[in-house]
Amino acid sequence: MVQTTSSALVEQFLLPDTPVAVAQLYGGLREQADQQDFGLLVDDVVVLDTETTGLSFKKCELIEIAAARIEGGQISDTFQTFVHPHAPIPEEITKLTRISNVDVVDAPSAEDAVAALAKFVGGMPVLAHNATFDRTFIEKVKGGKLVSDTWIDTLALSRIALPRLSSHKLADLASIFGCAAVSHRAIDDVVALAGVWPVMLCGLLNLGPGLLRTLADMHEDISWQFRPIFSYLARMQPEKPFALEHIRRELLLDDVPARRDAAAFDQPINPITANQINEAFSLSGCVSRMYDAFELRPEQLQMAQEVRAAQASEESRSIEAGTGVGKSMAYLLPSIMYAQQNNVTVGVATKTNALTDQLVAHELPALNDVLEQGVRYFALKGYEHYPCLRKTLQATYTHLPVQDVDTSMRSQATIAQDQLTALAVTLAYACQSPSGDLDALGIKWRSVPRSLLTTTSEECVRGRCPFFPQLCFVHGARRRAASADVVVTNHSLLLRNVAAEGNILPPIRHWIIDEAHSLEDEARRQWAVEVSAHAARAAFESLGGAHTGAIHELLVQAAGIEGSTLVSSLLTKAATACTRASIAISELFSTVADFCKEHNHSRAYDTQTIWISQQLRTSDAWQAVMEAAEPAIHALDEAAKLILEAQKKIDETIQKPQTELSSEVRNLAELLDGLKLIISGEDQSYVYSARITRGRGGLTSEALLAEKLDIGTELAQKWLPETISTIFTSATIAIGNDFTHFNHSVGVDSLSDGAHKDVRLSSSFDYDNNMRVLIARDVPQPNDPRYLEELEDLLFDVHCAMGGSVLTLFTNRREMERVYEGLQPRLAGKGLDLVMQERNSAPKQLRTTFLSQTSLSLFALKAFWEGFDASGDTLRCVVIPKLPFANPNDPLSKEREVREERSWWKHSLPEAIISVKQAAGRLIRSSTDVGVLVLADSRLVTKGYGKQFLTSLPTSSCTALEASNIGRYIELWRDSQK
């Protein structure tokens, strides 16, 4: 039964910053759908849904099929049947669907059920929410392909029709638009989708005939499930050209003016007082109104006061705030108050986009609800997260990059359809969204290269783009962010902004750097220069020549255009130059491969990195590299100049070029600049290296690298002078009470006396009672032949004593694999499950698997040492087999040895201590968590530096035992916790 739409419910599911006119349009969709006649689109179609024993297409089976025939906009007939699977229905599926083994015991086989379905459908078009799922399960049954040739994925279509909704789940759509409720039973979901279908069509109709015609006409040579729908709806309205510039201009009429640049103030600031902070965090203050059960945390209040004081006095702080302090609120609230009182913008930079999203989706909305003035906040991400409207429109008529995607698991036809759908949802989103990014649009990135929809800082044509700057998502985001109280971004974008001399982010002078322990490593990654054989090969393959690639496509197009003789001539010259450059680069990297083989003294690993020292530069092998580099650099320079000249003439001559060469020009320029830097080796701020990677079949890939040596000095010179106050915070930045290592890594040790302060705040958690640290004092050293055997025995005892839920963090993949090979079957014999982080596996998927099973144990590498939250019984024990010291043969370590005295003590030791603190932090994530940290490296008791590791841990409950006694100790400790 169709109900009325609740405006409040619609508003609840709208994305933030949705224009009022768009919100009103969505609010009226149900009523519009009841009155609109969609003719053939709601006549002779079938809505379908299935229930299965799980999500795996290979292992799982159908257990229910339901369908409904729609005629004249109404359900005229229904089909419903259980299906008898070959295996019992899993308990969790029964709980979800309420379909039991009793229900399916006398049900028809999958083949009979699908045959009956095919008869019911009769070849009519089928609508299904996430149609790939239902279609795959139907068509893997014999006769399933006879059901229908036309399947419409309403999930993907709803993203195009309703791009401003935060959720496109069928249950949410049904709830928003007053349709029958979803219940995880196939027939209920079918009825719900039948009710949502006309609403979806209204959403598409409201996109306007111009956009609908554009979508219907783009790449007509590609078979696309949505094309007939767009074409039909476009014919229902008067013809109208698609004018995205005009639409964007209308959306952005009500922009808020930018805040003042705090560096340009000609009057004293108006600081927040200590009393204002005390009041905000009191039992009657605004923070208490955010929580059902507010509890004053002294450490949180102290941190908030430090943030307030730093901003008021224009100073910096390094604040170590243990888990449970509540540091997000401690820095957000005083920063917002300061920003509003002084009409400036404060920036928050976190480690990842996930943490950015957490602040934007939870903490800031909560503060917006309790603060009298609300909060104006904005999230900024990198160029690759925002649609480039110029490139997106261009892609509607230029060659689709189907070949740029791995086709081993999907057909080219499927990839092309996914790319068309991505273009459609992006254009629809652009027509209703003043700002925003691509991350929540449901785009299938496995099929869609980001370069199809996005640009880069170097590739952006700026003034030559009709959307620059106000109408652009990227530059518009920067401008709109300048009007916010708080801008939230990530370390990566902040550091790119530093490298771009402040041309990416708005002029923010007050910064909070969260998860600051990661800033140095991220800066080293961001500012590294790499020239690889693979990148060079890809660049020249993309360019092609007279017979392939972008140059060939443009030559063919130019041949049919009057007055394009000069363009053709330039392209022909460029093709010849690119061939010469490609050959020269290939010869260079062949010489680099010889150099790597001569100086690579180990064959134990797939990847080897060779430090290019000043001494090594005098070797015959490196002289050969330099000799090969000279013609390569010359050929690259010539090719880049000709490509750039051709691109300029193409812009003047061809109105709608089939492709453009901007990214290729940038790629060649980066190759050229990188080669010059690394081959000369004159810039002493870098450490240089060569890397060789062995792949399948013995194939190798070579690369030359330059990495910044001293990140702190770079930040002190290029960024800190541009800031007024900076707060660096993390749960792990101090070595005991000493901040020396961290402060140098971010450059604050260069500030004048009194301009910086270190603050260490303890956690509010009871670590001494809730956490035990056990040290295996007699495990052999890693170079001892007995090491892996005795480590395996220790891990067996630990896993058995804990009953699973153990995370073991390795520093070496080969050691992890060898221990896993012996331990996994031993644990299986005890009924305990152990999984390992496989090569090329996705850490995100593995984390999800681990978190979903409370007794599963995991062997993992670097990706799990930090940023991995698993509270409660999901994780009861963390084991660190070996202290995570940097590889002494790493180029950075060797360069430091040459340039600094006691470099190991200054860098490797504190970095290892921070890593162990991070790993220990995985164990206790809430006040009720309890657990055991096992340190299986005997150097903690045999070496003088071991004490520094232990005193940096959040608990004093450390016990050194023989490895054979650790399992029994854990059992006794667990019994005491019951």
N, C-alpha and C positions, 0 to 999 in steps of 0.2 A: 504494500500500500504506500503510495507516494504521499509524503508529508510536506509541509512548508519548510523553506530554507531558513535557518537561523542566522541572521546577520552577525550576531556575536560569535557563532561557531565558525562562520566563514572568516571573520577577522582573526580568529585564533590561529587559523592555519595559513594566513597570508604571511609572506616573507616581510621582515622589517623594511621600512622605507617604501612600501607599496603606495603609489599615488592614490589619492582619494577617488579620482574618477575610475581608476581600474578596480579599486575595492568595491565601488558601487556596482560596477559592471558584473563582478563575480557574485555579488549579493543578489542580483536579479536573474541569475542564470536559470534557477529552477522554474520561475514563473515564465521566463522566455521559452524554455523548453516545452512547457505545457501548451504554449500557444503556437509554436513554430511547426510547420509541416515540412518534413525533410524528404518526402517522396520515397524514391528507391532506396535511400540510405537507411530507412527504418521499415523496409518491406522486403520479405524473402531473405532474411539473414538469420543466422543461428548463433546464439550465445552459448559458450561451452566452458566447462570447468572440470578438473579431475582432482582426485585425491590419490596419493601414492604412499608407499611404505618408507619414503625418504626422498632425498634430493639427488642422489646419484643416478645418472641415466644408465650406467652400466649395471649396478647392483640392485636397484629398487624397481618396484612393479606397481601397476595400477591396482587400486582397490575400490574405486568408485568413479563413475562417469555420469555427468549430468549435462543436459542441453535444453535449450528452449528456442522454439521457432518464433520469430517476430514477424508479424504481418500487420500492416497499417499502423505501426508504432506500438502495437500491443502484443503480449505473449499469446499465441494462438494454440500452442501445443508444447508439451514438455517430454523429456526423455530422462530416465534415471535408472541406473543399475549398479549393484555392487559387482565387483570383479574378484574372482578367486585367485589369489596369488600362490606361487609355489612354496613360499616360506611363511612362517607365522608373522603376524603384524607386530612390529616393535611396540613395547609398552608406551613409549613417549608419543607415538603416532596415535594410539588408541586414546590417550589422554587428550590430545589435541583435537582429534576429529570425532571422537566417540564412536568410531567404527571398530568393532572387536572381531576376533577370529570366529565367533559364533555367527556374526552377520554375514560373513563371506563364505561360510562352509559349503552352502548349497548354491552359491552364486555361479554364473556362467564363467567360462574361461575368458582370458583376455581376448583371444581370437574371436570367440563368439560375441562377446560384448562389443568389440570394435566393429564387427560385421553389422550388428544391429544398429550401432551408431551411424555407420555409413548410409544405411537405408533411411534413417531418420533425417540426416543432413541433406541427402540427395544432391550433393555437389554444390550446395549454396555456400556463399562466403561465411566464414566462421570468425566470430569475435571472441577473443580470450585475453585476459589480463596477464601479461607475460606469456604471450602465445608460444614462444620458443619452448618453454617448459612443457606445456600441455601437448603441443604438436609432436615434440620428440618422443614423449611417452606413448602417444597414440600411434605414431608412424613406425616405432620400433616393433610393433605387433604386426604380424602378417596380415595384409589387407588394409593396414592403417592409412596408406597413401591414397586409398580410394575415397576417404572421407571427404576431402575437399582440396582443391588446388589453391584456394585463396584463404589465407589466414591473416587476420588483422590484429596486430598487437595493440590492445587498448591502453596498456601501461605506457608504452612509448608515445602513443598518440595523445594521451592525456598530458604528457609533459609539453607537447607542442601547443595543445589547446589551452592549457591552464598553467603557464610558466611561472606564475607568481605564487603558486601553492607550495608550502613547505613539505608536503607529503602527497604522493600519488598512489599510495596503497589503496586497494579497493575498499577496505573497511573504512578508511578515512574519507574517501570520496563519497561513499554511501551515507556516512554520518553527516558530512557537510551539506549534502544536497537532499537530505531527507528521504533517502531510498531505503529499501528493505535492508535489514541488518545482515552483516556477514557473520558466519558462524564456524568457518572451516568445515562446512559440509557443502558438497559440490552444488546441490540444487539451490541452497540459500545464496551462494555466491553468484550463481547464474542469474537469479532474480534480481540481485543487487546490481549486477553489471548491466542488465537490461534497463534498469531505471536510470543508471548513470549515463548510458550511451547518448541519449538526446541532449543531455547537459553538455557532454563533451563536444557534440556537434555544434551546439550554440557557442561554446568557447572558440571553436575554430572559425565559425562564421564571424565572430566579433573581431577576429584578426584583420578583417578587411579584405576586399577583393584583390587589391594590389598585391599584398603578400601571398594570398592564396594562389593567384595566377602565377606569381614568380616561383612558388614551390612546385606547382603543377607542371611548369614548363622546364624546370632545370634538369639538365642531363636526361633528355627524353629517351636516349638509347638504353638507359638502365631500367630494368623491371623493378618497380618499387611499389610495395603494398598500399601506400598512402596516396599515390598519385591520382587514382580515380576519385577518391574522396575530395581532395583539394580541388580538382577540376570541376566536379559537380557543384561544390559549394561556391566556387568562384562564379559559376554561371548563374547562381541564384541572386547575384548582386550586380549593380551597374558596373561597367568597365571603369577601372581607375588605376593609374600608374602607381607603382610602389615607390614612395618617397621617404626613405628611411631618415634622411637628414631632417625633413620637416617633422616627422614623428618624434625624433629625439629632441628637437628644439622645443616642441610642445611639452614634453615630459620634464624638461629642465628649467621651466619658467620660474619656479619658486625656489631656486637655489639660495642657500644661506651664505652670507658673505664670509670671507676668510677671517680668521683671527689674526691679531698682530704678530709679527715676528718679534719674539722676546728679545732678540739681540739688538733690535732697533728702538728699544724703549728710551724715551727721553725723560722719564720720571721714575722715582723709586717704586719698587714692587710693593704690593700690599700682602704681607705674609699671613699665613694661617697661624693662629696662636695655639699654644699647648693646651689651653682650656677648651678650645673648639674640638680638638682631637679627643681629649678626655670625655667630653660630652657625647661625641659621636659613638664612642665605644662603651659608653656606660649602659647600665641595665635599662635606662629609659631612652637611650639614643637610637639613631637610625639603624645601626647594625643589628641591634636586638630585634628590630621589627622584620628582619630578613629570615629569622629562624623561629621554628616552633619552640625549641628549647635552647635559648641562648645561654652561653656560659662564658664569662669574662676570662680571657687568657692573657695574663700579664705580659708574656713574650710578644704576643700580637700587638698589644698596646705600645710596648716599648719600640717595636719596629716601626709602627706608624709614626711615633714621635721622632724617630731618627729620620724617616723620610721627610716629614714636615720640616725638621731643622735643616736638613741638607738643601731643600728647595728654598727655604727662607734665607739661608746664608750663602747660597750659590756655591755649594761644595759638593764633593763626591763621597760616597760611602761604599764599602764592601761589607755586606751583611750576610753572614752564614746563619740561616734560620732553619733549624731542624724540622723534620717531618712533624706535622701536627700544629705548627705555630699558626698557620693560616696566613701565609705571607701574601697571597694574592689580594686579600681584602686589606691587609696592612699597608700595601703600597698603592692600591687603587683609590681608596677613599681620600686620603690626604692629597693625592695628585689631582683628583677631580675637584676637590674643594679649592685647591690652589689655582687650577686652570680657570674655573668659573670666576673666582675673585679677581683674577688679573687679565681675563679675556685672552688667554694664550692656550696653546695646545701642548699636552704632555704625551710623550711616546712610551709605549711598552713593547719591548722586543722579547719574544719567547723563542725557544729552541726550534719548535716545529709548528706547522700549520694546525696540527691537532690541538696543541696547547692554545694556540691563537683562537681556534674555534670554541674551546672550552670557556675562555674568558668572555668571548662575544655572545655565546649561547646561554651562559649561566650567571656568572658573577655580575657582569655589567647590566643585563636586564633586571637582575634582582636589585641592584643599586638604583636603577632608573625608577623602580616602583616605590622606593622609600625616601628618596631625596626630593626636597621641595621643588627644586628646579629641574628635576629629572637628570638624565645624563645624555649628552650627545656623543656617541662613540662611532668609530669607523675602523674596519679591518682593512689593512693593505697587504696584498701578497705580490709576488713577482709577476712580470709581464706574462709568463706562461699560464697564469691562472685567469686572465681576462680575455674576452673576445676582442679581436681586432676586426672592427666592422668593415673596413676597407677590404681586408683579405677574405672575410666571410662572404661578402657580396661578390667578390671576384671569383670565389670558388663555385658560385652557382652556374658559371659558364666556362670556367677553365678546367683543365685536365685534373681529375681526381687522383690523389696519390695512393691508389690501390696497391701498387707494386711496393710501396714503402712499408707494408705491413706483412707480418709473418702469416703465410697462407697454409701452413702445415696442418692447422686444426679447423680452418674455415675456408669456404670457397670464396673466390674473388667476387662473385655475385652478392654474397652475404656481406662482405666487407664494404662493397660499394653502397649497398642499401643502408648499412649502419652510418656511413659517411654522409649520405643524403639526410638521414634522420637527424644527425648531429647539426647539420647546416640549418635544418628546419627549426629545431628547438632553440638554437642560438638566435636566429632572426626573430622568432616569436618572443623570446625573452628580451631582446633588445628593444622591441616595440612597446613593452610594458614596464621596463625597469630603468629607472634613472641611473642606478649603479648596481654593482654586484659582480660576481665572478662565475666561472664555469663549473666549479666544484660540486654544486648540488643539482646539476641538470641531468644527471643520469646518463651521460654520454659514455658509450662503450669505447673506452680508450684503447682497448686491445685492437680495435679496428680503425681507430681514428688517430692519426698522428696529430699532436698538438699544433704542429706548424700549419695544419689546415685552417685552424681557427684563430691562432694567436700570432703575435709578432715578438720581436725581441727589442731591447733598447737600441741595438746597433742597426737593426733592420727597419725600425719605424721611420717612415718618411716625413713625419711631423707636418711641417707647413704645406707639403704637397698633398696631404690627406684632407678630404672634405669634412671629416669629423673632428679634426684637430682644432683646438684642444678641448673645448667645452663639451662637445657631443661624444667624445671618446670615452670608453670605459676605463682605459688605463690612465690617461692624463686627466680625465674627469674625476677619477677616484682620488688622484693626488690633490686636485683642487678642492674637492668636497671634503676630503680629510682635513684640510687646513681650517675648516670651520668647526671641527670637533673639539670637545673637551679632552678626549683620549683617543689616540690612534694606536691600534694594536697591530703589530707586524711580527715578522720572524727575524732571527739573526741573519739569515741569508740575505734578505732584502736590505736590511740595515747596512750590511757590509758591502753589498753591491752599490748602495747609495754613496758610501764612503769612496769607493773606487770611481764612481761617476761624478765625484765632486759635488754631491748634493742635488743632482738633477733628477732623482727618482722620487724621493720623499719630499713632503712639504718641509719648510724650515722649522724643524722642531729642536728646541734648545734644552729641554728637560727630558731626560730619558731614565726609564727603569729597564734594566737588563735582567730578565729572569732566566733561570737555569744558566747562570753566567759562567759556570765551569766549562761549558761547551764552546764559549765564544772563540777562544784561541784556535781550536781545531777547525771550527767552521770557517774562520777567516783564512786559515792556511789552505783549506779546500777552495774557497771562493776566489782567492787571489792567485792560485796556482796557474801556471801556463803549461799546457800540454799540446804537443804536436805528435800525432800518431799516424802510422801507416793506414790504419782503418779509417780515420777521419778524412785523410787525404783522398783515399780511394773512393769514399762515399761522396765527397765533394765533386770529384771529376766525373763519377758515374752520373750524378744528378745533372751536371752541366752537359755531358755527352759531347756530341760533335755534329758533323754534317749529316749523320744518319741515325743518331739516337739522342735521347734526353731533351732538356729544355732548349738547347740551341737548335736542334733539329725541328722541334715544334714551332719555334719562332721563324725559322727559315721558310717552312711550309706556309705559315700564315702570311709572311711578308711577300711571298711570291704572288699572292692574289690581291695585293693592295697597291694601287697606283702611287708612285712617288716613293717607294720603299727600297730603291736600288742601293742607297747608301747604307741602310740598315742591313740588307743582305750582305753587302761587302764587309761591313764591320763584323757581323756574325761569323762569316767565313774565315776572316783573319783570326777572330777569337777562338774558333774551333781548332785551327792549326796550332795556335799558341798553347791552348789547353792540352793538346796531345803532347807537345814538347814538354810542358811542365809536368804532366802526369808521368812520363817516362823518366824524367830527371828525378822526381820525388821517389819513384819506385826504386831507382838505382841508389838513391841516398839511403833509404831504409834497408836495402839489402846490405849496404856497408855497415849500417847501425847494427844489424843482426850479427854480422861477423865480429864487430866490436864487442857486443854482449857475450857472444860465445867464448871469445878469447879471455874475457875478464870474469866470467861466471864460473866460480869454483865449486858450485853445488848444483846437483841435478835433482835434489830432493823435492822441490816444489814446482807447481805449474807456473808460478810467476816469480821472476827474479829481478831485483832492482840493483843497478850498479851505480855507485856514487862516482860522479865525474869530478874528481878532485883536481886541483891545479897541477899536481904531479902527473895525474893520468892524462891530462891534456897535452903533455909532451910526448906521449907514447906514439908509436908508429900507427897503431890501430885508430887512435883519435885523429891523427893527421889525415888518415884516409877518409874519415868521416867529414872533416873540414873540406877536403878537396872535392868530395861528392856534393857537399852542401852549396858550394859556390855557384855551379851552373843551375842547381835547383832553385836557389834564391832568385837568380837572374830570370829564369823562365817563369817563375811564379809572379814576379813583379810585372813582367810583360803581359802575361795572361790577365792579371787583375786589372791593369790599365785598359786593355782592350774590352774586357767584359763591362767595365764601368762606362766606357765611351758608348758601347752598343746599347746599354740600358738607357742612357740619357736620350739617345736618338730614337729608341723604341717609344719612350714616353711622349716624344714630340710627334711621332708618325702614326702609331697604331692606337686606335681608340680603346679597343678591348683586347689587349694581348692575351694569348692563350696561356701564357705563363710569364713570370717576371724573374729577373736575375738578381734582385736585391740581396737575398740570402746567400746566393753563390758569391757575390762580390764580397760580402762580409766574411764568408768562410775562407776565401782565398787570402783576404787581408789578414785574418787571424793566423793562418798558416805561415804567411810571410813574416809577420811581426814576431811570432813565436820562434821561428827558426833563427832569425837574426839574433834574438835575445840569448837563446841557448847555445848556439854555435860560438858566439863571441865570448860569452861567460864573463863579461866585464862588469855587470851589475852585481856588486858584492852584497846586495840585500837578499839575494836568492841563494838557495842550495840547488845544485843541478844533478840530474840523474838520467840514466837510460833504463828502460824496462822492457823485458821480453816475456811474453806470455805464450805458453804452449797449449794449444787446443787439441781438439779431436783429430786423429789421423796424423799427429805430429806437426800440424800446421802451427806457425808462430805468428805473433803480432808484436810489432815493435813500437816504442814510443819514447820521445824525449820530453823531460819534465823540468820545470823550474818552480820551486816552492819558496815562499817568503821564510826567511830564517827567524827573524825577531818580530813577531806580531805586535808585541807591546810597543815597540818603538814606532811601528807604522801607525798604530792607533793614536799614540801620543802626538805624532806629527800631523796626521791627516784628519782626525776626528775630534779628539778631546778639546782642542782649541775652539771648535765650533759649538761646543755645548756650554751650558751654564751650570747645570747640576746633573750628576749621573749617579744612579743607584745600581750597584751590581749585587745581585742576590742569588743564593742557591742554598740547598741543604748541605752542599759539600764543596767548599772552596778553601778551607783552612787546613793546615797540617798541625793538629793540636790547636794551639791558640795563635799560630803563626800564619799570617797572610802574605808573607814575602813572595812566595812563588806565584800566587794568583795575581797579586798587585802588579808584578812585573809583566805577567802575560797579557794584561789589558792596558798597560801603560800608565796606571795611576801613580806608580812610584816616581814618575817624572814631575808630578805636580809639586807646587811650592809647599813649604811647611805650613800646616794648619788648614790646607785646602782639602784634606782627605782624612777619613776616620774609618777604622776597622771596628766592626761590631759582631760579636758571636753570641747568638741566642740559642739556648738549649731547647730541645724538643719538649713539648708538653706530655709526651708519652712516657710511660714508666718502663724504660728499657731494661733497667737492672733486674726487674722482676719478670718481664715478659720475654726477654731474649737471653740466650746463652751462646757464648762464643767458645768453641772447642778447637784446640790446636793439636794436630797430630804431630807429636814431637819426633817420631822416629821413621817417618816415611822417607825412603831414599831420595837423593837429589835426582832431578830429571835426567841427568846424564848417566845414571846408574842403571845397569841392565835389569835390575830388579824393580825399577820404578813403576812401570805400568802394571806389572803383576800385583804388587802390593797396593797400588792405588785402586785397582779393581776390587780387591778383597775389602778394603776400607769402604768403598762405595756400596758394596753388597751389604755390609753390616749396617750402614747408615740408612739405606733404602728399606731394609727389612725392619729396623727399629722404628722408623718413622711411618711405616705402612704406606709409602708412596708420598706424593706431593713434594718431591725434592727437585730443586733446580740446581744443576751442576754447570758452572760457568768456566769454560775452557778458554785458553789463549792460543791453542794450537789445534788445527783441524785434524791432522793426522793422528795425534794422540787421542783426541776425542773419538775418532772412528775406530781405532784399535781397542780402546777400552769398551766402547759400546758393543763391538762384535763379541767380546767375551762375556760382558755383564748382562746384556739383554736376555739371552736364553736362561741364564741363572735366575734372574728375577721373574721371568715368565713361569718358571717352575714353582715359584712361591706365590703365583697369582698376582704379580705386580706388573703393571704396564710401564714401559720406558720407550720414549721416542727421542729422535735426534734431529737437530737442524741439518737437513740434507744440503748438499751442494745445489745452488741455484733455487732453493726453496724460498717461498715468500715468508719473511718473519711475521707479517701481520696475520696470515692464515694460521701459522703455527701457534701464535699467541692465543688466537681464538680457540683453537683446539685444546690447548693447555688449560685455559680458563673455564672451559665447559665441562671439565672432568676433574672432580675433587681429589682423585687418588692417582692421577697420571703424573709421571715424572718425566723430566726433560733434560737432555744434554744440549747446551747451546753455546754460541760464541758471542762476539762483541755486541751484536744487536740487542742482546738481552741483559747486558751489564747495567744499563740505566734506562729510565723512561718506561719501565714495565711494571704495571700495578696489578698485583694479585693478592687481594686481601682475604682474610679468613682462612679456612681449611684448604683453599685452592693451592696455597704455598705455605708449607710448614718448615721447610729447611732449605738453606742455600749452602752449596759446597763450592769452594774455590780451590781447585787442585794445586794451582801454581800462581805465585805472585805475578801480576801483569806488568813486568818490566818491559820497556821498549827493546826491540831487537837491536843489539849493539852494532849490527852491520847495516842498520837502516841509515840511509844517506843523511838524514837530519841529525841522528846521533853522532855520526862520524864527523860531520861538519862542525858540530858543537865542540867535539873533543879537540879539534884543531884550533878553534878560535877562543875557547874558554877553559880556564882552570877549573877543576872539580865539576865538570859539566854534568857527570852522572848524578852527583849529589844535588845539583841545582835544578835538574830537569827530570831525569828518569825516575829517581826516588819519589819526589813529591807527586808526579803524575801517576805512579803506581798506587800511592796511598789514596789519592782522590778516587781512582778507579775501584779500589777495594771498598771505600766508604760508599760509593754509588751502588756497588753490588749488594752490600749489607743493607742498604736502604730498600731493596726489593722485599725484604722479609717482613718488616713491620709497617703496615700502611694505615692502620687505625688503632685507636686506643685499646681495643680488645684483642688485637692480634698477638699471638705468641709464636715463638719459633727458635730454631737453632741455626747458627752460622758455624760451619765447619771449615777451618783453614788447614789444608793438607800439605802445607809447605813448611818443612822443619826449620827453614832459615829464620822464621819468626822467633825461634828460641835460641838459635846458634849464632845469629849475626847481631851486631850491635844496633843496626837500624830497625830490627824487628819491633823494638819497643815503640818506635814512632807510628807504626801501623796500628798497634793495639791501643795506644793512648788517643788515637784519632777516631776510634769507634765510639758509638753513642752509649756503650755500656762498659762498666768495669768488671762485669761477670765473665772473665776470661779464665779458662782452665786448660792447661797443657797436659795431655794424656798420651800413653802409647796407643797406636792406631787400633790395636786389638781390643782396647777397653772402651772405645768411643761408642760403639753400638749399645753396649750394656748401660753406659752412662745416659744415653738418650732415652732408653726404655725407662730407667728409674726417674728421670726428669719428667717424662710425659706422664708417668703414673702420679707424680706429685702435683701435676696441673689439673687432675681430674676432680 
